[in-house]
């Protein structure tokens, strides 16, 4: 390798690693919260509105959410989030073995995986190297995720870093007590059966360490958006991640008239398995039907929700929302899932929304996905054909 290239690459790696070293601030936040808890219990005026409100604000701020993009595809998804202005209430993180790609990625935090193993040159389409690179930085990953309530893991499966490192990132997050929601893409048929087999192996492992997983087959992009530019098509896939992060973050962070809190969310999502997390909007006389239909009908998600054992929905509208509209939305969901499924709904009154608009976030857990059948039951040809 050219000596000049090695020097430049090391400089880029150092820049990336410097960002990482500055990024771990959860310990300071925990100390502040501990200090506040102590003062709350010892104060003679601890029940005053000002004292209680201050305490509650600190508790709410301690509910931390990470959106972690692993590998090239995952980092691209995080980059797309950042170009749209980021997400209030969630911190974006990019982790990769490719130093050049990581340097060009927009994220609030970054981590170069496997510096000693790969020298920042990537995993070379080898999941074993991707996994080993992630294991090299296990202590850093633990420090990164520790103290967070919810961790999103985004990746593309079929190559090296995403397939090998993402399951390890999810595993570390679970071991640190985080709720883990993974969002992953599968290869195009044109990329060959071998790559798909690698992706499905990675999917099985990622599912093992995720409370909930959302699978986006890239082949569906060709069916749904054949005339889209390559960039717009991948942005469409990224929207699945963005909707999941935005939807769940708003459920946890925003106050509501009828509240869906993090405990509700965790109860629904703690089951391991594929899920649908959708955001839909409606406008006009039939806004309720439009919103829930849009939330449930993402053509990129190849799942069957009839067997779902848990669902929650959050409705956001102006105060003119009617009980009939609420009933329409909740009924359209409960009619499609298992009769004994747990169901939770909430409503957030947003005075800034136009009078004729309504938005819905829906989470349906433990659905059926053909990509997560037993390996011996999966036919790659049938998946692509369907």
Helices and strands as residue ranges (DSSP letters): H 3-21, H 26-42, H 49-61, E 64-70, H 71-83, E 91-96, H 99-104, E 109-112, H 115-118, H 127-136, H 138-145, E 148-156, H 161-175, E 179-186, G 189-191, H 193-208, E 212-217, H 219-224, H 230-253, H 262-269, E 275-283, H 287-296, E 303-304, E 310-317, H 323-334, E 342-349, E 357-365, E 368-369, G 370-372, G 375-377, H 380-385
